[in-house]
Amino acid sequence: MSHDPHPIDARKRQLLRVSAAVTLGAALGTTGVARAATQGSKVVRIGYQKYGTFVILKARGTLEKRLAAQGATVQWLEFPAGPQLLEGLNAGAVDLGTVGETPPIFAQAGGVDFVYIGNEPAAPSSEAIVIPKNSTIRSVADLRGKKVALNRGSNVHYLLVRALAAANLKYTDIQPVYLAPADARAAFEQNNVDAWVIWDPYFASIQHAGGKVLIDGTGLVRNLQFYVSARKYAEQSPDLVRTVLDELREVDVWGKANPAEITRVLAPQTGLDPAVIDLAVNRYSYGVQPITDETIAYQQNIADTFTDLKLIPRKLEVKQAQWKA
């Protein structure tokens, strides 16, 4: 697939909205949509992905108990990746969610009105460029002219850019193939791509299946996990936002002290082999942090990188998306 220098055009945004609508339809169902409409702002609609602290929080059920005391309920919506989750937020179907470090950049460039409300510590080894076990590729420099699969606008997009730069390659020196994780894995296993840039638990799963790590994010990226909220929701319901963050902190404290329990909880939730989850858990980072100026500066560097590559259409001021709690 050829490189498109204008990823935020109207056609692609419409396709993303369709994708988000399909995902939401499957997650919510008709009765779920009706319930959300009737209960209004007292429903906290949380977008989550296949893996991470929100999945643990959902399994434990402690957030529901906390919110019940505030007259609120929770609605959980699963998304395949951060870009799709942020499209759901943009469509008004999600109040809070969790995404990697790059999706918010593309979302802000596309006009999504959100704020950063917190983040997990850096976990650079939780994402990597992987290659088939029989590949002749030995270094990132060998990716010149090769097909590299990734989810456009996801956290690994920045890892790929940084890894290429460190190997003195330009983004245009490779053939990016933009695929969601499930499609990318199929392409990878069928040898239709030469490499795959992916995050946990998909990374751990393909590694467990024999995929080789070409390079992970260590020394290249932080791979921060962000909690985001629709700006209007954060402004109107700051107490509910704080309650969610408090519960996430409690889960992180528990999870850091009980990694084996995390594996036990996540394996059935994700449908993945416990050995795969255990591999991912051992490189996860725990401890929700407030958004600092340093973190905003790091995000600004990512935004400037993608602006320079013309992967986003304009210069961003990331600080505009910082929550003024």
N, C-alpha and C positions, 0 to 999 in steps of 0.2 A: 504494500500500500504506500502510495506516495505521500510525502510530507505536505500538509496543508498549512500555509502561513496564517490563515485567518479562521481559527477554530471557533470563534464566538459569533459566527454569522447567523442570520435569522433562521436559515434552514436547519442548521445543526442544533440551535437552541430549541426549535420546534420538535426535532427528533428526540432530544433529551427529555422534553416535557412529556412526549408520548410514552417514552420508556418509563419515566417516573409515574405516569398515570397507570400504566399496566402494573407496575410494582405495587403501587398503592392499592389498586383494585384487588389484587391478590391478597395483600396483607389485611386490608380492612374488611372486604366483603360489603355487600349492600347494607346489612344491618349495622355494621361498624360505622359506616359513613353517617347513617341516620342517627346513631347514638351520639357520635361526636357533634353533630349539628344541634341536637336537642340539649346536650349538657353544656355546650359552649365553653367558656373560658375556664370552667372548673375541671375540665379534662386536660391533663398534661400529656400531650402527644409526643412521645419520644421515638426518634429515629435511631436505630442501632444497626450494627453490622454483625457479621457471623461470629465475631470474636471480640473479646475485650471486657472492660469493667461493667458496661451496661448489661451484657449477657449474664454476668454473675449476679448483678443486682436484680435483674428480672427473675432469675431462678430462685433467689433467696426470699423474695417477696417482702423485704423490709420497707421498701419505698412506699408500697401501697398502704402499709400501716401508718407511716408518718404522714402521708398526704390525707388519709382519711380524717385525721384530727383537724385538718385544715379545710375539710369539706370538699376534697378533690379526689379524683380517680386518675389512673394511668392507662394510657393506650399505647401499646408497643407496636412499632412498625419496622420490619426488617428490610434493609436495602443491600444490594450486592456490593456497593462501593460508595465512597464519599461524594463523588459528583452527582450520582443519582439521588442521594439523600438530600443534598443541598437543592436540587431541583424540586424535591418534595417540599422542602421548607419554603422555597420561592413560590410554590403553588398554593401555599397557605394550609398544607395538610400536616405539617410538622412544626412543633413549638421548640423543641430542643433536640440536639443530636450530637453524634461524635464522628469526627472525620480526621484524616491525616493532615499533614502540614501544607500540602499543595492544593487540594480541592477548594479551600477558602479563597485562595488567590484567584483561581479561575472564576469562582462564583462572584467575588467582588467585581471582577472585570466585566462580568455579565450582568451586573446591576442587581444582584441578590442582596436584599437589605437584612443583614445579620450582624451579630456581635460575637466576639470571642468572649467566653465567660470563664474559662479555665483550661488547664492542660495537664496531661501526664508528663512525667520526666522523659528525657531522651531515651530512645531504644533503637540505636542505629543498627544493631545486629538482627533486628526483627524484619528486615527487608533486604533483598539481594537480587543480583542478576544471576539467574541459573541457566545451565546449559544441559543438554542431554548427556547421559553417562558415556556415550560413545563419540561425543563431539571432539573434533580436532582443534577447537578453539582453546587457547591457553592463556590469553590475556584480553583485557578490554580492547587493546589495540587491534586484536584480531576480529573485532566486530565490524571493521570497515567494510561497507558494502553488504553487510548481512541484514537479515530480517529480524527485528527485535520486537517482541510482543509486549504491550503494556496497556493499562487502562488510562486513556487520555485524561489528564488533569488530576490524576490520583497522586498520593504521596510519593510513589516510586518514579513519577515523571521527573521530579527534581533529582532523585538519586541517579537516574540515567544521564541527565545533563551533566551533573558533577563528575560522574565516573568517566564520561567521554572527554570532558575538559582535562581531567587529570592524566588521560592517556594521549593528550594532544590531538584529539579528534573533535570535529565539529558535529553538531546535531545532524547536519545534512550529509555527513559521511556514512550514516546508517540508513536503513529503510524501516522506519517505525511502523508497526502494525497495531492499530488501536483496537483492542478487544477487551471485553469484560472478563473477569477471572475464569469463569467456566469455559467460555469459548477459547480463551488463551491457552488453558490447559489442554484442551482437545487439539489445538493447533500444534502445541509443543510436543504432545505425545505422538502425533502423526507426522512429525518432522516437517511441518509446513512453515515453521519459523526456526531460526537458529539459536535464539535465546529468549528468555522471558524475565521481565523485571516484575517482582511480585512481593507481597507482604504476607505476614503470618495471619491466619493459620494455613493459607494456601501454600506459602513458602515451605512451611514445615511438612506439609502433605506431599509436595512434589519431591522434597529432599528425602523424605522417608521412602518414597517410591523409587529412588535411585538417581534423581536429578543432582547434578554437581553444582556447587557454589562457585561461580566465577569470581565474584566479589560481593561483600555485603556493604552496608552503609557506614561501617566504622571508619572514622577519620574523614568522611565525606559529608554526611548529613547528620542531623539530630534525630530525625524521624519522630517528631512530636505528635502526640495524639491530642486533638483539641475538642473541647466541648463548646458548642455554638448554640445560639438561640436566635430566633427571629427578633429583630430589634424591638418591634412593637410589643411583642410578648414579654421580653425582658423588662421593658419600661413599665408595663402595666401590671406584671405579676412578679416583682423582684423577690418576694418572700418565697414563692413556689420555686423559683430558680435556685435560691439559696438552699432550700430544703433538699433539692435534688443533688446539689454539689456536696452538701453535708453527708448524705447517704453514700455518695460515691467515695468520699474520703473514708468512711467507715468500712466500706467494702475493700478498699485498697489496703487499709491497715490489717484487716483480717486476711486478705489474700497474700500479702507479703509474708505473713507468719505461717501460712498454711498452703504451700504450693501444691501438695498432694491433693488437698481438698478442692483446690481450683480445678485440677485435672478431672477429678471425680464429677464436679458440677458441669464443667464445660463439655466433656465428651458426649453425653447424651443430648445436650442442647445444640451442639454443632453437627452431630452425626458422624464425627470423625473418630478414628482409632485413638484410644487413650495415649498410645506411644507418640502419636503426632501432636496431640495437645500438650503432652509433657515436654516435648522438644520446644514448642512455642512458649509455654509458660516460663521456662527457664531463661528466656531472653526478654521477657516482658518487664516493663518498669511500672512501679506502683507509687502513688502519692499525688493526688490532685493539687495543683498549684495555681495561685492567682496569676493572671496575665501581667507580666512585667514589661517594662520598657525594653529590656534586653530581648525578650521574646518577640515583641513587636518589631524590633530592629532586624531580628533574624528573618521574620516573615517578609519584611521589606526587601531584604536581599533576594529572597526567592522571587518576589514580584518583579524586581528590577531585572533579574535574570531572564524571566519569561518575556518581559517587555523587550529586552534587547534581542531576543530570539524571534520576536514578532509572533509569539504564540498567544499573547494577549494583545489587544489592540491599543492600549493606552497605558500611560504611567499611573500607578495607583498610589494612594496614601493609605497604607494599611492601618495607621493609627485611627482613621475614621471608623474602623470597625471594632475598636476597643470598648468594652462595656464600661460605662460610667456608673458603677453600682451605687 
